[in-house]
């Protein structure tokens, strides 16, 4: 836990950008509740920005590898699919 806190303190700007991306995506998701097509678009855009953020973050840390990119893409895809099923279910 101490290592995580130290990592966040060291790269606070990176994590503030990530927080902004995720909050903006959540707000857009709830704001467009009555327009499912726009909800899907906002979730997709959030997922893309999440992957781009991960790539840029690890590039700046000089530890960018294909495995890292695939991991961020997998998490984004999983989140996208979960929210997509929630949107289409209603």
Secondary structure as the mmCIF struct_conf table of DSSP 4:
data_model
#
loop_
_struct_conf.conf_type_id
_struct_conf.id
_struct_conf.beg_label_comp_id
_struct_conf.beg_label_asym_id
_struct_conf.beg_label_seq_id
_struct_conf.end_label_comp_id
_struct_conf.end_label_asym_id
_struct_conf.end_label_seq_id
HELX_RH_AL_P HELX_RH_AL_P1 UNK A 2 UNK A 10
TURN_TY1_P TURN_TY1_P1 UNK A 11 UNK A 11
HELX_RH_AL_P HELX_RH_AL_P2 UNK A 12 UNK A 31
TURN_TY1_P TURN_TY1_P2 UNK A 32 UNK A 34
HELX_RH_AL_P HELX_RH_AL_P3 UNK A 36 UNK A 60
TURN_TY1_P TURN_TY1_P3 UNK A 61 UNK A 62
HELX_RH_AL_P HELX_RH_AL_P4 UNK A 66 UNK A 89
#
